[in-house]
Amino acid sequence: RKKSVLRSAGGQTWEDDSLLTWDPNDFRIFCGDLGNEVTDDLLGKAFSKYKSFLKAHVVRDKRSQKTKGYGFVSFKDPNDFVKAMKEMNGKYIGNRPVKLRKSTWKDRNIDSKKRK
């Protein structure tokens, strides 16, 4: 049987297979206020100076392919995560200054809610 991740938010539950491409033990940053010109590559280049940088992804609308205005970057090392949060918040990525916060993606997983 194919593995998937059950998610829940806004009163809805759905399967999110995209989470299977991420390291489950990473340290992830939510990157907000991204312009439509920001790609996975551009976001990744902005954070690639940190040694434990793993992956960057800009969330896009499935139909129009326009960015939804946010994305995520992940790190293996918690020290790089903290350093990136301090150094990169408010820096321009594309045409806008990025707003960073700790990702809460784990809080939306059905599995983690059951464990609480």
BAMAR-219178 format. One record per residue: residue in three letters; x, y, z of N, C-alpha, C in turn; residue number from 1. Coordinates in Angstrom, 1 decimal, padded with zeros to 4 digits, m for minus. Layout:
<lumnus>
{res->Ala npx->X npy->Y npz->Z capx->X capy->Y capz->Z cpx->X cpy->Y cpz->Z n->NUM}
...
</lumnus>
This chain:
<lumnus>
{res->Arg npx->000.8 npy->m001.2 npz->000.0 capx->000.0 capy->000.0 capz->000.0 cpx->000.9 cpy->001.3 cpz->000.0 n->1}
{res->Lys npx->000.5 npy->002.2 npz->m000.8 capx->001.2 capy->003.5 capz->m000.9 cpx->001.1 cpy->004.3 cpz->000.4 n->2}
{res->Lys npx->002.3 npy->004.8 npz->000.8 capx->002.3 capy->005.6 capz->002.0 cpx->001.9 cpy->007.0 cpz->001.8 n->3}
{res->Ser npx->001.1 npy->007.6 npz->002.7 capx->000.7 capy->009.0 capz->002.6 cpx->000.6 cpy->009.6 cpz->004.0 n->4}
{res->Val npx->000.5 npy->010.9 npz->004.0 capx->000.4 capy->011.6 capz->005.3 cpx->m001.0 cpy->012.3 cpz->005.4 n->5}
{res->Leu npx->m001.7 npy->012.0 npz->006.4 capx->m003.0 capy->012.6 capz->006.6 cpx->m002.8 cpy->014.0 cpz->007.3 n->6}
{res->Arg npx->m003.4 npy->015.0 npz->006.8 capx->m003.3 capy->016.4 capz->007.3 cpx->m004.7 cpy->016.9 cpz->007.7 n->7}
{res->Ser npx->m004.7 npy->017.8 npz->008.6 capx->m006.0 capy->018.4 capz->009.0 cpx->m005.8 cpy->019.9 cpz->009.3 n->8}
{res->Ala npx->m006.6 npy->020.8 npz->008.7 capx->m006.6 capy->022.2 capz->009.0 cpx->m007.9 cpy->022.8 cpz->008.5 n->9}
{res->Gly npx->m008.3 npy->023.8 npz->009.2 capx->m009.6 capy->024.5 capz->008.8 cpx->m010.8 cpy->023.6 cpz->008.7 n->10}
{res->Gly npx->m010.8 npy->022.6 npz->009.6 capx->m012.0 capy->021.7 capz->009.6 cpx->m012.0 cpy->020.7 cpz->008.5 n->11}
{res->Gln npx->m010.9 npy->020.6 npz->007.7 capx->m010.9 capy->019.6 capz->006.6 cpx->m009.7 cpy->018.7 cpz->006.8 n->12}
{res->Thr npx->m009.8 npy->017.5 npz->006.3 capx->m008.8 capy->016.5 capz->006.4 cpx->m008.5 cpy->016.0 cpz->005.0 n->13}
{res->Trp npx->m007.2 npy->015.8 npz->004.7 capx->m006.8 capy->015.4 capz->003.3 cpx->m005.5 cpy->014.6 cpz->003.4 n->14}
{res->Glu npx->m005.2 npy->013.9 npz->002.3 capx->m003.9 capy->013.2 capz->002.2 cpx->m002.9 cpy->014.1 cpz->001.5 n->15}
{res->Asp npx->m001.7 npy->014.2 npz->002.0 capx->m000.7 capy->015.1 capz->001.4 cpx->000.6 cpy->014.3 cpz->001.1 n->16}
{res->Asp npx->000.7 npy->013.7 npz->m000.1 capx->001.8 capy->012.9 capz->m000.5 cpx->003.1 cpy->013.8 cpz->m000.7 n->17}
{res->Ser npx->002.9 npy->015.1 npz->m000.8 capx->004.1 capy->015.9 capz->m001.1 cpx->005.0 cpy->016.0 cpz->000.1 n->18}
{res->Leu npx->004.5 npy->015.7 npz->001.3 capx->005.3 capy->015.7 capz->002.5 cpx->006.3 cpy->014.5 cpz->002.6 n->19}
{res->Leu npx->006.1 npy->013.5 npz->001.8 capx->006.9 capy->012.3 capz->001.7 cpx->008.3 cpy->012.6 cpz->001.1 n->20}
{res->Thr npx->008.4 npy->013.7 npz->000.4 capx->009.7 capy->014.1 capz->m000.3 cpx->010.6 cpy->014.9 cpz->000.7 n->21}
{res->Trp npx->010.1 npy->015.2 npz->001.9 capx->010.8 capy->016.0 capz->002.8 cpx->011.4 cpy->015.1 cpz->003.9 n->22}
{res->Asp npx->012.5 npy->015.4 npz->004.5 capx->013.1 capy->014.7 capz->005.6 cpx->012.2 cpy->014.9 cpz->006.8 n->23}
{res->Pro npx->011.7 npy->013.8 npz->007.4 capx->010.8 capy->013.9 capz->008.5 cpx->011.4 cpy->014.5 cpz->009.8 n->24}
{res->Asn npx->012.8 npy->014.5 npz->009.9 capx->013.5 capy->015.0 capz->011.0 cpx->014.2 cpy->016.3 cpz->010.8 n->25}
{res->Asp npx->013.7 npy->017.1 npz->009.8 capx->014.4 capy->018.3 capz->009.5 cpx->013.9 cpy->019.5 cpz->010.4 n->26}
{res->Phe npx->014.5 npy->020.6 npz->010.2 capx->014.1 capy->021.8 capz->010.9 cpx->013.6 cpy->022.8 cpz->009.8 n->27}
{res->Arg npx->012.3 npy->023.1 npz->009.8 capx->011.7 capy->023.7 capz->008.6 cpx->011.2 cpy->025.2 cpz->008.9 n->28}
{res->Ile npx->011.5 npy->026.1 npz->008.0 capx->011.1 capy->027.5 capz->008.1 cpx->010.0 cpy->027.8 cpz->007.1 n->29}
{res->Phe npx->009.0 npy->028.5 npz->007.6 capx->007.9 capy->029.0 capz->006.7 cpx->008.4 cpy->030.3 cpz->006.2 n->30}
{res->Cys npx->008.4 npy->030.5 npz->004.9 capx->008.8 capy->031.8 capz->004.3 cpx->007.6 cpy->032.4 cpz->003.7 n->31}
{res->Gly npx->007.1 npy->033.5 npz->004.2 capx->005.9 capy->034.2 capz->003.8 cpx->006.2 cpy->035.5 cpz->003.0 n->32}
{res->Asp npx->005.2 npy->036.0 npz->002.3 capx->005.3 capy->037.2 capz->001.5 cpx->006.2 cpy->037.1 cpz->000.3 n->33}
{res->Leu npx->006.2 npy->035.9 npz->m000.4 capx->007.0 capy->035.7 capz->m001.5 cpx->006.2 cpy->036.2 cpz->m002.8 n->34}
{res->Gly npx->006.9 npy->036.8 npz->m003.7 capx->006.3 capy->037.3 capz->m004.9 cpx->006.2 cpy->036.2 cpz->m005.9 n->35}
{res->Asn npx->005.5 npy->036.4 npz->m007.0 capx->005.2 capy->035.4 capz->m008.0 cpx->006.5 cpy->035.0 cpz->m008.8 n->36}
{res->Glu npx->007.5 npy->035.9 npz->m008.7 capx->008.8 capy->035.6 capz->m009.4 cpx->009.7 cpy->034.6 cpz->m008.7 n->37}
{res->Val npx->009.3 npy->034.3 npz->m007.5 capx->010.2 capy->033.4 capz->m006.7 cpx->009.9 cpy->032.0 cpz->m007.0 n->38}
{res->Thr npx->011.0 npy->031.3 npz->m007.4 capx->010.9 capy->029.8 capz->m007.7 cpx->011.6 cpy->029.0 cpz->m006.6 n->39}
{res->Asp npx->011.5 npy->027.7 npz->m006.7 capx->012.2 capy->026.8 capz->m005.8 cpx->013.7 cpy->027.1 cpz->m005.8 n->40}
{res->Asp npx->014.2 npy->027.3 npz->m007.0 capx->015.7 capy->027.5 capz->m007.2 cpx->016.1 cpy->028.8 cpz->m006.5 n->41}
{res->Leu npx->015.3 npy->029.9 npz->m006.8 capx->015.7 capy->031.2 capz->m006.2 cpx->015.6 cpy->031.2 cpz->m004.7 n->42}
{res->Leu npx->014.6 npy->030.5 npz->m004.1 capx->014.4 capy->030.4 capz->m002.7 cpx->015.6 cpy->029.5 cpz->m002.1 n->43}
{res->Gly npx->015.9 npy->028.5 npz->m002.8 capx->017.0 capy->027.6 capz->m002.4 cpx->018.4 cpy->028.3 cpz->m002.4 n->44}
{res->Lys npx->018.6 npy->029.1 npz->m003.5 capx->019.9 capy->029.9 capz->m003.5 cpx->020.0 cpy->030.9 cpz->m002.4 n->45}
{res->Ala npx->018.9 npy->031.4 npz->m002.0 capx->019.0 capy->032.4 capz->m000.8 cpx->019.4 cpy->031.7 cpz->000.5 n->46}
{res->Phe npx->019.1 npy->030.5 npz->000.6 capx->019.4 capy->029.8 capz->001.9 cpx->020.5 cpy->028.7 cpz->001.7 n->47}
{res->Ser npx->021.1 npy->028.6 npz->000.5 capx->022.1 capy->027.6 capz->000.3 cpx->023.4 cpy->027.9 cpz->001.0 n->48}
{res->Lys npx->023.6 npy->029.1 npz->001.5 capx->024.9 capy->029.4 capz->002.2 cpx->025.0 cpy->028.7 cpz->003.5 n->49}
{res->Tyr npx->023.9 npy->028.1 npz->004.0 capx->023.9 capy->027.4 capz->005.3 cpx->024.3 cpy->025.9 cpz->004.9 n->50}
{res->Lys npx->025.3 npy->025.4 npz->005.6 capx->025.8 capy->024.0 capz->005.3 cpx->024.8 cpy->022.9 cpz->005.3 n->51}
{res->Ser npx->023.8 npy->022.9 npz->006.2 capx->022.9 capy->021.8 capz->006.4 cpx->021.6 cpy->022.1 cpz->005.6 n->52}
{res->Phe npx->021.6 npy->023.1 npz->004.7 capx->020.4 capy->023.3 capz->003.9 cpx->020.0 cpy->022.1 cpz->003.1 n->53}
{res->Leu npx->018.7 npy->021.7 npz->003.1 capx->018.3 capy->020.5 capz->002.5 cpx->017.4 cpy->020.7 cpz->001.2 n->54}
{res->Lys npx->016.4 npy->021.6 npz->001.4 capx->015.4 capy->021.7 capz->000.3 cpx->014.7 cpy->023.0 cpz->000.5 n->55}
{res->Ala npx->014.2 npy->023.5 npz->m000.7 capx->013.3 capy->024.7 capz->m000.7 cpx->012.2 cpy->024.4 cpz->m001.6 n->56}
{res->His npx->011.0 npy->024.9 npz->m001.2 capx->009.8 capy->024.7 capz->m002.1 cpx->008.9 cpy->025.9 cpz->m002.0 n->57}
{res->Val npx->008.5 npy->026.4 npz->m003.1 capx->007.5 capy->027.5 capz->m003.2 cpx->006.2 cpy->026.8 cpz->m003.5 n->58}
{res->Val npx->005.1 npy->027.1 npz->m002.7 capx->003.8 capy->026.5 capz->m002.9 cpx->003.1 cpy->027.3 cpz->m004.0 n->59}
{res->Arg npx->002.6 npy->026.6 npz->m005.0 capx->001.9 capy->027.2 capz->m006.1 cpx->000.5 cpy->026.7 cpz->m006.3 n->60}
{res->Asp npx->m000.4 npy->027.5 npz->m006.9 capx->m001.7 capy->027.1 capz->m007.2 cpx->m001.7 cpy->026.0 cpz->m008.3 n->61}
{res->Lys npx->m002.4 npy->025.0 npz->m008.1 capx->m002.3 capy->023.9 capz->m009.1 cpx->m002.8 cpy->024.3 cpz->m010.5 n->62}
{res->Arg npx->m003.8 npy->025.1 npz->m010.6 capx->m004.4 capy->025.5 capz->m011.9 cpx->m003.6 cpy->026.6 cpz->m012.5 n->63}
{res->Ser npx->m003.3 npy->027.7 npz->m011.8 capx->m002.7 capy->028.9 capz->m012.5 cpx->m001.2 cpy->028.8 cpz->m012.4 n->64}
{res->Gln npx->m000.6 npy->028.0 npz->m011.5 capx->000.8 capy->027.9 capz->m011.3 cpx->001.4 cpy->029.2 cpz->m010.7 n->65}
{res->Lys npx->000.6 npy->030.1 npz->m010.2 capx->001.1 capy->031.3 capz->m009.5 cpx->001.4 cpy->030.9 cpz->m008.1 n->66}
{res->Thr npx->002.4 npy->031.6 npz->m007.5 capx->002.7 capy->031.3 capz->m006.1 cpx->001.6 cpy->031.7 cpz->m005.2 n->67}
{res->Lys npx->001.4 npy->030.9 npz->m004.2 capx->000.4 capy->031.3 capz->m003.1 cpx->001.0 cpy->032.3 cpz->m002.2 n->68}
{res->Gly npx->002.2 npy->032.7 npz->m002.4 capx->002.8 capy->033.7 capz->m001.5 cpx->003.7 cpy->033.2 cpz->m000.4 n->69}
{res->Tyr npx->003.9 npy->031.9 npz->m000.4 capx->004.7 capy->031.3 capz->000.7 cpx->005.4 cpy->030.1 cpz->000.2 n->70}
{res->Gly npx->006.4 npy->029.7 npz->001.0 capx->007.1 capy->028.4 capz->000.7 cpx->007.8 cpy->028.0 cpz->002.0 n->71}
{res->Phe npx->008.7 npy->027.0 npz->001.8 capx->009.4 capy->026.4 capz->003.0 cpx->010.8 cpy->026.1 cpz->002.6 n->72}
{res->Val npx->011.7 npy->026.2 npz->003.6 capx->013.1 capy->025.7 capz->003.5 cpx->013.4 cpy->024.8 cpz->004.7 n->73}
{res->Ser npx->014.2 npy->023.8 npz->004.5 capx->014.5 capy->022.9 capz->005.6 cpx->016.0 cpy->022.8 cpz->005.7 n->74}
{res->Phe npx->016.4 npy->022.5 npz->007.0 capx->017.8 capy->022.3 capz->007.4 cpx->017.9 cpy->021.0 cpz->008.2 n->75}
{res->Lys npx->019.1 npy->020.4 npz->008.2 capx->019.3 capy->019.2 capz->009.0 cpx->019.8 cpy->019.6 cpz->010.4 n->76}
{res->Asp npx->020.5 npy->020.7 npz->010.4 capx->021.1 capy->021.2 capz->011.7 cpx->020.3 cpy->022.3 cpz->012.3 n->77}
{res->Pro npx->019.9 npy->022.1 npz->013.6 capx->019.1 capy->023.2 capz->014.3 cpx->019.8 cpy->024.5 cpz->014.4 n->78}
{res->Asn npx->021.2 npy->024.5 npz->014.4 capx->022.0 capy->025.7 capz->014.5 cpx->021.8 cpy->026.5 cpz->013.3 n->79}
{res->Asp npx->021.8 npy->025.9 npz->012.1 capx->021.6 capy->026.6 capz->010.8 cpx->020.2 cpy->027.1 cpz->010.7 n->80}
{res->Phe npx->019.3 npy->026.4 npz->011.2 capx->017.9 capy->026.8 capz->011.3 cpx->017.8 cpy->028.1 cpz->012.1 n->81}
{res->Val npx->018.3 npy->028.2 npz->013.3 capx->018.3 capy->029.4 capz->014.1 cpx->019.0 cpy->030.5 cpz->013.5 n->82}
{res->Lys npx->020.2 npy->030.2 npz->012.9 capx->021.0 capy->031.3 capz->012.2 cpx->020.2 cpy->031.9 cpz->011.0 n->83}
{res->Ala npx->019.6 npy->031.0 npz->010.2 capx->018.9 capy->031.5 capz->009.1 cpx->017.7 cpy->032.3 cpz->009.5 n->84}
{res->Met npx->017.0 npy->031.9 npz->010.6 capx->015.8 capy->032.7 capz->011.0 cpx->016.3 cpy->034.1 cpz->011.4 n->85}
{res->Lys npx->017.4 npy->034.2 npz->012.1 capx->017.9 capy->035.5 capz->012.5 cpx->018.4 cpy->036.4 cpz->011.4 n->86}
{res->Glu npx->019.2 npy->035.7 npz->010.5 capx->019.9 capy->036.5 capz->009.4 cpx->019.0 cpy->036.8 cpz->008.2 n->87}
{res->Met npx->018.1 npy->035.9 npz->007.9 capx->017.4 capy->036.1 capz->006.6 cpx->016.0 cpy->036.8 cpz->006.7 n->88}
{res->Asn npx->015.5 npy->036.9 npz->007.9 capx->014.2 capy->037.5 capz->008.1 cpx->014.2 cpy->039.0 cpz->007.6 n->89}
{res->Gly npx->013.4 npy->039.3 npz->006.7 capx->013.3 capy->040.7 capz->006.2 cpx->014.3 cpy->040.9 cpz->005.0 n->90}
{res->Lys npx->015.1 npy->040.0 npz->004.6 capx->016.0 capy->040.1 capz->003.5 cpx->015.1 cpy->039.9 cpz->002.2 n->91}
{res->Tyr npx->015.5 npy->040.6 npz->001.2 capx->014.8 capy->040.5 capz->m000.1 cpx->015.1 cpy->039.2 cpz->m000.8 n->92}
{res->Ile npx->014.1 npy->038.4 npz->m001.1 capx->014.1 capy->037.3 capz->m002.0 cpx->013.2 cpy->037.6 cpz->m003.2 n->93}
{res->Gly npx->013.8 npy->037.9 npz->m004.3 capx->013.0 capy->038.4 capz->m005.4 cpx->012.7 cpy->039.9 cpz->m005.1 n->94}
{res->Asn npx->011.4 npy->040.3 npz->m005.3 capx->011.1 capy->041.7 capz->m005.2 cpx->010.6 cpy->042.1 cpz->m003.8 n->95}
{res->Arg npx->010.5 npy->041.2 npz->m002.9 capx->009.9 capy->041.5 capz->m001.6 cpx->010.8 cpy->041.0 cpz->m000.4 n->96}
{res->Pro npx->010.7 npy->041.7 npz->000.7 capx->011.4 capy->041.1 capz->001.9 cpx->010.6 cpy->039.9 cpz->002.5 n->97}
{res->Val npx->011.3 npy->038.9 npz->002.8 capx->010.6 capy->037.6 capz->003.2 cpx->010.3 cpy->037.7 cpz->004.7 n->98}
{res->Lys npx->009.2 npy->037.1 npz->005.1 capx->008.9 capy->037.0 capz->006.5 cpx->009.0 cpy->035.6 cpz->007.0 n->99}
{res->Leu npx->009.8 npy->035.3 npz->007.9 capx->010.1 capy->034.0 capz->008.4 cpx->009.5 cpy->033.6 cpz->009.7 n->100}
{res->Arg npx->009.0 npy->032.4 npz->009.9 capx->008.7 capy->031.8 capz->011.2 cpx->008.9 cpy->030.3 cpz->011.1 n->101}
{res->Lys npx->008.9 npy->029.8 npz->012.3 capx->009.1 capy->028.3 capz->012.4 cpx->007.8 cpy->027.6 cpz->011.8 n->102}
{res->Ser npx->008.1 npy->026.7 npz->011.0 capx->007.0 capy->025.9 capz->010.3 cpx->006.2 cpy->025.1 cpz->011.3 n->103}
{res->Thr npx->004.9 npy->025.1 npz->011.2 capx->004.0 capy->024.3 capz->012.1 cpx->003.4 cpy->023.1 cpz->011.4 n->104}
{res->Trp npx->004.1 npy->022.7 npz->010.3 capx->003.6 capy->021.6 capz->009.5 cpx->003.3 cpy->020.3 cpz->010.3 n->105}
{res->Lys npx->004.1 npy->020.0 npz->011.3 capx->003.9 capy->018.8 capz->012.1 cpx->002.6 cpy->018.9 cpz->012.9 n->106}
{res->Asp npx->002.2 npy->020.1 npz->013.3 capx->001.0 capy->020.2 capz->014.1 cpx->m000.3 cpy->019.9 cpz->013.3 n->107}
{res->Arg npx->m000.2 npy->019.9 npz->012.0 capx->m001.3 capy->019.6 capz->011.1 cpx->m001.4 cpy->018.1 cpz->010.8 n->108}
{res->Asn npx->m000.4 npy->017.3 npz->011.1 capx->m000.5 capy->015.9 capz->010.8 cpx->m001.4 cpy->015.2 cpz->011.8 n->109}
{res->Ile npx->m002.3 npy->014.3 npz->011.3 capx->m003.2 capy->013.6 capz->012.1 cpx->m002.4 cpy->012.8 cpz->013.2 n->110}
{res->Asp npx->m001.3 npy->012.1 npz->012.8 capx->m000.6 capy->011.3 capz->013.7 cpx->m000.1 cpy->012.1 cpz->014.9 n->111}
{res->Ser npx->000.4 npy->013.3 npz->014.7 capx->001.0 capy->014.0 capz->015.8 cpx->m000.1 cpy->014.5 cpz->016.7 n->112}
{res->Lys npx->m001.3 npy->014.7 npz->016.2 capx->m002.5 capy->015.1 capz->017.1 cpx->m002.9 cpy->014.0 cpz->018.0 n->113}
{res->Lys npx->m002.8 npy->012.8 npz->017.5 capx->m003.2 capy->011.6 capz->018.3 cpx->m002.2 cpy->011.4 cpz->019.5 n->114}
{res->Arg npx->m000.9 npy->011.7 npz->019.2 capx->000.1 capy->011.5 capz->020.3 cpx->000.0 cpy->012.5 cpz->021.4 n->115}
{res->Lys npx->m000.6 npy->013.7 npz->021.2 capx->m000.7 capy->014.8 capz->022.2 cpx->m001.5 cpy->014.4 cpz->023.4 n->116}
</lumnus>
